[in-house]
Structures are given as structure tokens and as C-alpha cells.
Amino acid sequence: MDVLRFVALIGALVFVHEFGHFVVAKVLGVTVLKFSLGFGPRVVGFRGRETDYCLSLLPFGGFVKLLGEDPGEPVGREQLAHAFHSQSLVSRSAIVLAGPLMSLAFPVLLYFIVMLGQTTMTPPRIGTVVSGHPADGRLLPGDRVLTIDGRPVASFQEIRERIATSPGRSLRFTVERGARVVDTVVTPASVTVERPLDAVQIVGRAGISAAFALSVIAVRTGDSPALRSGLRTFDLITSYAGRPIVRWMDLERALQANRGVTVPVSYLRPQPVLGALGGLCDLEVQQAGLVMFTPTPGDGDISTRTGIESPDLYVADLPVDSAEYEMGLRRGDKILLIDGVPPASFESMRESLLAGGGRLHTVSFRHEGREVAGAFELRAVRWSDEFGNQFSRVLFRTDHWVPSVVEDPIPHPSPVLYALVHATKQTGEAIVFVGLYVVRLFQGRVSVSSVGGIVTIYDASRSNASSGLEGFLWLMALVSVNLGLLNLLPIPTLDGGHLAFFALEAAVGRSVSIRARRIASVIGLVFVVIVTAIGLRNDLWRKFGNPRRAPVMVTEP
């Protein structure tokens, strides 16, 4: 089955590529002598009026043979008008270019088929607004976005895309907030995002998410109602006064409305289970509990009256080999100051620390009821992938725990248009990625050991079997882009080599000599064989010489 899947993948891509040459040649009146899937001896096929359509023995490619494709090939006078070398420069270029263009256009169809399966979308409702980000104070959790700059919005995906493509540009949001319709302006921040292959991109970020924070609480230290009742930090509140509670915003409303009435509160509390599953891992299980809770009467803020606040700035997890742990930071501590400034949110704090690189940072945090001060430097983590490429990045390894939930999806408002637009976009991104990889390879910034061959494609098709048709089509699209771009390289024997000869012919006003073409073709063939051998060597090394080597990660002291 794996072999059939692989042959189907290669066969489909070769057919599409060669079909491009075939169709344009036919349209321009050039005689096609042979259309072959595979190389070597003919296995089966049939002969049309002028073309032999066949399957050949070796299924790792294919070709279209045109009348007069070799300038030295004798062509009868009556057939001269239908010979390739007799056509105009534009016609010859169109025939050669059609194959790579078909390979680059085919993924649009493949991605379109995949994306047609997305029949639901996330509702256009704001779930979380991160403090200290552009949307803070302008959008609120629970807001339903109706329009952005007057254009209707049907899903949260559209909101995210509009923000991402508008860095530094003010956007006018019209939102439904309860029973009111409100207009507000948000200016997304310009954020530099690191992409693979050392690429960077400027995108817009507003600090919003479709996910609603769950009703996990933090309990302030000291003599607070929450602490006296028995509630603890990281408890997940499941009901309040007999009413189910799921989201933090719902819990906030319930706490705000209570002015001193004792109510039952049920919760789930995480309990560590060390060495679970025979020592394979550490787990946390949720233990249910019930307390009677009485907030302080009055009009003060919720945190003061109840002792309950968001767990956003509370430490939930940090590795024992991190600089933060060695400084004294522990699970349950609340971060109060970073470099003398109160952090607006955990995410804004993380961004600030990472932007500062490995310099020394001062921190003030509350540990077991007392305020503690310290300092630490973020450490760089170095790692190498399975290809031997080296990477290094400064990381903030401390994390918080603010679990979230997204609203139930809604039916897709325009699945066909969405699939077409995003299939085109995805194809463009794939072309840019593969093109950048080739550039980085020639620059020496990507190791030659990362080049894969036919075995890599086979392994990928086999590993994608669990993803079904969708995974198979995604892989086919990516390989098709590779096929199209590689054929455009100006290497003799490839389509790009022919186009280079045509460009030279246009520049000097005459065609390149047959002898020069043949010498260049031999050189090009040697180059292709060398690259193929490198790919095969890398495939065999990854498969047998370096089996399943995991990436190696080292934390710098």
C-alpha cells in the first residue's frame, strides 16, 4: 500500500508537469511524438493520431518528446511547420515554461480540495484581551466583532488575518457588547516574527484571542476570604452558588454581584502524581472539593473583597535547570516587578524579557507570603537538528497556567471562496519557502545534508498515511512546488536551462550552437546526477547510518 501511494504521488505530479508541456505544444501546433510516464522501456500504452501515450518501466519521472526538439534532428519539409525548433522564440519559451507553471499551479487545486473540508469556523467573538497590548481597554472579552473598517466579519480567522496584515495601521472595530453596538479603534503593533530559514516578517498583533480563560483562580496571601474558605491558587472553580461556572469572565461577574452573602463554591484542585505509569511521567489529577465562601461586603474591587484574582502572573511551571529556578522562583509565586516595572501580563512580560536578550534582569516576586527580590539572566538554548544544522535561541523557560476554551464553531459562511483564496495564499507561501530554501542552500546557510531524495519522499508519503487523503494532498502540493521551482533553475537538461538558452538567443539575436548546447547538456546532466546522488546518500544516512537521531539540545550555563 505504501508503494502504491508513493507511485500515485510521483505519477500524478509527473503527469501534471508533462501535461503542461503537452497541452501548450498541441495548442501551438507542435507535433508531440511521445507522452511517457516513467523512463526506460515501454511497458504499456496506445498510439494516437501522432502521439504514443505510454507507461515506461522506471516510474520516477516522465517526458514529452516533441518533433524537432533536438535542433540536429532531421525533419521532413512537410513537417517543418510543426517542429519545435521551427517555432518562434515566444512559442518555444511558452512550451518549456508550461511544465513548471503547471507544477506551481497544481497545488492551488490540491489545497482547494483540502480546505473545502473546513465546513466550520470560529465565531468572531473576543475571548481574551492581553493586558499591555493594543486591544487592552478597547476590546473586551465577550465582544462580538461585526465589522472592521466597515467590512463585515464572519469569523475570528478573518479578525486575525486583518490584524496580521495591518501592522501600525489603525483599524475601526464595530462590536456588539451586550445589548449595545460600540465603535472602537485598535492600532495593531508591528511585530517582527522569525520564520524558518532565517526569514523575518513584520506582522500586526493586537493581543486578542478567541479562547476564553477558564475559571482558574489565584488566591492572594494574607487574611483573605478565599484563603479562609480553603480555596487555593490554581483551583478550577466549577460552580458558584449552585450555578455552573466555566469561564473566568463569568466568575468575575458572580463575584462582583456578591456583596457578602455566603455561597457554596465547588472546585477541582490539581494534585501531583509523581512517577506515574511506572515512572514514565509525572501527572496531575483533579481532586474535587466544596467550600463555603463569604466575600467581604462593600464596593471595593473583586481582588480586595474576595482575595481571588487572575492566575496570569503566577508561576505554574519552570525547569530546575533554569536561571529563574536557581534564583529562587517556585511554583505558586507571583511576579510583582520586572526591572522595576509591574508587568501588565505574563505574555507582555515574556516578550519584554526575550527582546532584552541575555542581559541581567531584576525581579521582585511574592514567595510564601513575603516579597523576595532577585536577578537572573536568560540562558541560550543550543540545539542541532537531524541534518546537523546548529541553532541557538534565548528562552524564558518559566510558564504560567491559564487554560482556555473556545466557543462552539459556526457553519462556514462562504466555504468555496474561502478555500480558493486560502489555497492561492498557501501555494504562494509554499513557493516562497521552497525558493528561499534553494537560495539559502546556495548561500551555504543551510547544510547540504538537509537535501533529500526519492527515499525521503517515499518516507514522507508513508508517514502521512495516518493523515488520510488530506495529509497526502498536502504532501503532494509541497512536492509539486519543489518540482516546479527546481525545473526553473538555469541548469541545462532542466526546463530552466532551455529558458536560459532562449534568453541568450533573445539577447544576441541568434540561437546557441548545437555543439555548445550538447556540451552544456552534459555538464547539466552531471550536475543533476551529483545532486541526486547527494540526496540519496543523505536519505541512506538518515535511514541507516544515523537512525532516528533526536535533536540535541544544550542549555548554555
RATA-V817266 format. One record per pair of residues at least 6 apart in sequence whose ideal C-beta (glycine too) atoms are under 7 Angstrom apart, sorted by the first residue. I is the first residue (numbers start at 0). J is the second residue. D is the distance in whole Angstrom. If there is no record, write none. Layout:
BEGIN
i->(I,I)
j->(J,J)
d->(D,D)
END
This chain:
BEGIN
i->(1,1,4,4,4,5,5,6,8,8,8,8,9,9,10,10,11,12,12,12,12,12,13,13,13,14,15,15,15,16,16,16,16,17,17,17,17,17,18,19,19,19,19,20,20,20,20,21,21,21,22,23,23,23,24,24,24,25,27,27,27,27,28,29,29,29,29,29,29,30,30,30,30,30,31,31,31,31,32,32,32,32,32,33,33,33,34,34,34,35,35,35,35,36,36,36,37,37,37,37,37,37,37,38,38,38,39,39,39,40,40,41,41,42,42,42,43,43,44,44,44,44,45,59,65,66,66,66,66,66,67,67,67,67,67,68,70,70,71,74,79,83,88,88,88,91,92,92,95,95,95,96,98,98,99,99,99,99,102,102,102,102,103,103,103,105,106,106,106,106,106,107,107,107,109,109,109,110,110,110,110,111,111,111,112,113,113,113,114,114,114,114,115,115,116,117,117,118,118,118,119,119,119,119,120,120,120,120,120,120,121,121,121,121,121,121,122,122,122,123,123,123,123,123,123,123,123,124,124,124,124,124,125,125,125,125,125,125,125,126,126,126,126,126,126,126,127,127,127,127,127,127,127,128,128,128,128,128,128,128,129,129,129,129,129,130,130,130,131,131,131,132,132,132,133,133,133,133,133,133,134,134,134,134,135,137,137,137,138,138,138,138,138,139,140,140,141,142,142,143,143,144,144,144,144,145,145,145,145,145,146,146,147,147,147,147,148,148,152,153,155,161,162,162,162,162,163,163,164,165,165,166,166,166,166,166,167,167,168,169,169,170,170,170,171,171,172,172,173,173,174,174,185,187,187,187,188,188,189,189,190,190,191,191,192,192,192,193,194,196,196,196,196,197,197,198,209,210,210,210,211,211,211,211,212,212,212,212,213,213,213,213,213,213,213,214,214,214,214,214,214,214,214,215,215,215,215,215,215,216,216,216,216,216,217,217,217,217,217,218,218,218,218,218,218,218,219,219,219,220,220,223,224,224,224,224,224,224,225,225,225,226,228,228,228,229,230,230,231,232,232,232,233,233,233,233,234,234,235,235,236,236,236,236,237,237,237,237,237,238,238,239,239,239,239,240,240,240,241,244,244,245,247,251,254,254,254,254,255,257,258,259,259,259,259,261,261,261,262,263,263,264,264,265,265,266,267,267,267,268,268,268,269,269,270,270,270,271,271,272,272,272,272,273,274,275,275,294,294,295,297,301,302,310,310,310,311,311,311,311,312,312,312,312,313,313,313,314,314,314,314,314,314,314,314,315,315,315,315,316,316,317,317,317,317,317,317,318,318,320,321,321,322,322,322,322,323,323,323,326,326,326,327,327,327,328,328,329,332,332,332,333,333,334,334,334,334,335,335,335,335,335,336,336,337,337,337,337,338,338,339,342,345,349,352,352,352,353,353,356,357,357,357,357,358,359,359,360,360,361,362,362,362,363,363,364,377,377,377,378,378,379,379,379,379,380,380,380,380,381,381,381,381,381,382,382,382,382,382,383,383,383,384,385,385,385,386,386,386,387,387,388,388,388,411,429,429,429,430,430,433,433,433,434,436,437,439,447,448,450,450,450,451,451,451,452,452,452,452,452,454,454,454,455,456,459,460,463,463,463,486,486,486,487,487,488,489,489,489,490,490,490,490,491,491,491,491,492,492,492,492,493,496,500,500,503,504,504)
j->(461,464,460,464,471,457,460,58,460,474,475,478,58,59,36,58,475,102,475,478,479,482,36,60,61,36,101,102,105,98,101,102,482,34,61,62,63,98,101,97,98,100,101,63,94,97,98,31,34,63,97,93,94,97,31,65,94,31,86,90,93,94,81,65,66,81,83,86,94,49,65,66,78,81,49,50,63,65,50,51,64,65,66,50,51,64,50,52,63,53,55,61,62,54,55,61,54,55,56,57,58,60,61,55,57,60,55,56,57,55,56,53,55,54,55,56,53,54,51,52,53,54,52,453,83,74,78,81,82,83,74,82,83,84,85,83,84,513,513,82,85,91,501,504,505,501,498,501,494,497,498,498,486,494,483,486,487,494,479,482,483,486,430,480,483,479,426,429,476,479,480,422,423,426,472,475,476,422,425,426,476,418,419,422,472,469,472,473,417,418,421,422,414,418,469,411,414,410,411,414,408,409,410,411,153,154,156,408,409,411,154,155,156,209,405,408,155,406,409,143,144,152,153,154,155,157,158,141,142,143,209,406,138,139,140,141,142,144,207,140,208,209,210,211,403,405,140,207,208,210,211,212,403,134,135,138,139,140,206,207,135,206,344,346,347,343,344,347,343,344,347,205,206,347,185,186,187,188,205,206,185,205,206,207,206,183,184,185,172,174,183,185,207,176,211,248,248,174,176,174,175,152,158,172,174,151,152,173,174,175,152,173,158,161,170,172,170,171,158,412,209,170,187,203,204,205,202,203,203,187,203,187,189,201,202,203,186,189,186,184,186,184,185,187,182,184,183,185,180,182,181,183,205,203,204,205,203,204,201,203,202,204,199,201,199,200,202,199,200,435,436,439,445,439,444,435,405,403,404,405,246,248,403,404,246,247,401,403,235,245,246,247,402,403,404,235,236,244,245,246,247,249,250,233,235,310,400,401,402,230,234,236,307,310,232,308,309,310,313,225,226,230,231,232,306,307,302,306,308,365,368,306,292,293,294,295,305,306,305,306,307,306,290,291,292,290,266,290,268,310,313,331,269,310,315,400,266,268,266,267,244,250,264,266,243,244,265,266,267,244,265,250,253,262,264,253,262,263,263,250,253,404,309,301,294,301,305,307,301,294,296,293,294,295,296,291,292,293,292,289,291,290,292,287,289,288,285,286,287,285,286,288,283,285,283,284,286,281,283,281,282,283,284,281,281,281,282,304,305,304,304,307,308,399,400,401,344,345,399,401,333,334,342,345,331,333,399,328,329,330,331,332,334,397,399,330,398,399,400,330,398,323,324,328,396,397,398,324,396,554,396,397,375,376,377,378,375,396,397,373,374,375,366,371,373,364,397,366,364,365,366,364,365,342,348,362,364,341,363,364,365,370,362,363,348,351,360,362,360,361,361,348,399,395,360,377,395,393,395,393,376,377,379,393,376,374,376,374,375,374,373,374,375,370,372,371,393,394,395,554,555,391,392,393,555,392,394,552,554,389,390,391,553,555,390,550,551,552,553,389,550,551,550,541,548,550,446,448,449,446,448,445,446,449,417,476,477,480,480,484,480,481,484,484,445,484,445,533,537,533,534,537,534,537,538,531,534,535,537,538,535,538,542,538,478,474,474,470,471,474,493,494,495,494,495,495,495,496,499,496,523,526,527,519,520,522,523,520,523,524,527,523,523,511,516,511,510,511)
d->(5,7,5,7,7,5,5,5,5,7,6,7,6,6,6,6,7,7,7,6,5,6,6,6,4,6,5,6,5,5,6,5,6,7,5,7,5,6,6,4,4,6,3,5,6,5,5,6,6,5,7,6,5,4,5,6,5,6,7,5,7,7,6,6,7,6,5,6,7,6,7,4,7,4,7,5,6,6,7,7,5,7,6,7,5,4,6,5,5,5,5,6,6,5,7,5,6,4,6,5,5,7,6,5,5,6,5,4,4,6,5,5,6,5,6,6,7,5,6,5,3,6,6,6,4,6,6,6,5,6,5,3,4,4,6,5,5,5,5,5,5,7,6,6,6,6,6,5,5,5,6,6,6,6,4,5,5,5,5,5,3,7,6,6,4,5,4,6,4,5,6,5,6,5,5,6,4,4,5,6,6,5,6,4,6,5,5,6,7,4,6,6,6,5,7,6,7,7,5,6,4,6,6,6,7,4,6,6,6,5,6,4,6,5,6,6,7,5,5,6,4,5,6,6,5,7,6,7,7,5,7,6,5,7,6,7,4,7,5,6,5,5,5,4,7,7,6,7,4,6,7,6,7,5,6,5,7,6,6,6,7,4,5,5,7,4,4,7,3,5,4,6,2,7,5,6,6,5,5,6,5,4,5,5,6,5,7,5,7,7,7,7,6,6,7,5,6,4,5,6,4,5,6,6,5,7,7,5,6,6,6,4,7,5,5,6,6,5,6,4,4,7,5,5,7,5,5,5,7,5,5,6,4,5,6,4,7,5,7,5,5,7,5,7,6,5,5,6,7,5,5,7,5,3,6,5,7,5,6,7,6,5,5,6,7,5,5,6,6,5,6,5,7,7,6,6,5,4,7,5,4,7,6,6,7,4,5,5,6,7,7,6,5,6,6,6,4,5,6,6,5,7,4,6,5,5,7,7,6,7,6,6,5,6,5,5,6,4,5,5,5,5,6,5,6,6,7,5,6,7,4,2,7,6,5,6,6,5,6,4,5,6,4,6,5,4,7,6,7,6,6,5,6,6,7,6,4,5,6,4,5,6,6,5,7,6,5,6,6,6,5,6,5,6,6,7,4,7,7,5,7,7,7,6,7,5,5,6,6,5,5,7,6,7,3,6,7,4,6,6,6,5,5,7,5,5,4,7,6,7,5,6,4,6,6,5,5,7,6,7,4,7,6,5,7,6,4,5,5,4,6,7,4,7,6,6,6,5,6,6,6,5,6,6,6,5,6,6,7,6,7,5,7,6,7,6,6,5,4,7,5,5,5,6,6,4,7,6,5,6,4,7,4,6,7,6,6,7,5,4,7,5,7,6,6,6,7,6,5,6,5,6,5,6,7,7,5,7,5,6,6,7,7,4,6,7,6,6,6,6,7,4,5,5,6,6,5,6,6,6,5,5,6,5,7,6,5,7,6,5,6,7,7,6,5,6,5,7,6,5,5,5,7,5,5,6,5,6,5,7,7,5,5,6,5,5,6,4,7,5,6,5,5,6,5,7,5,5,4,5,5,7,5,7,7,7,6,5,6,7,5,6,5,6,7,7,4,6,6,6,5,6,6,6,6,6,3,5,7,5,7,4,7,5,6,6,6,4,6,5,5,4,6,6,4,5,5,6,4,5,5,6,7,4,5,6,3,5,4,5,6,7,6,5,7,6,5,6)
END
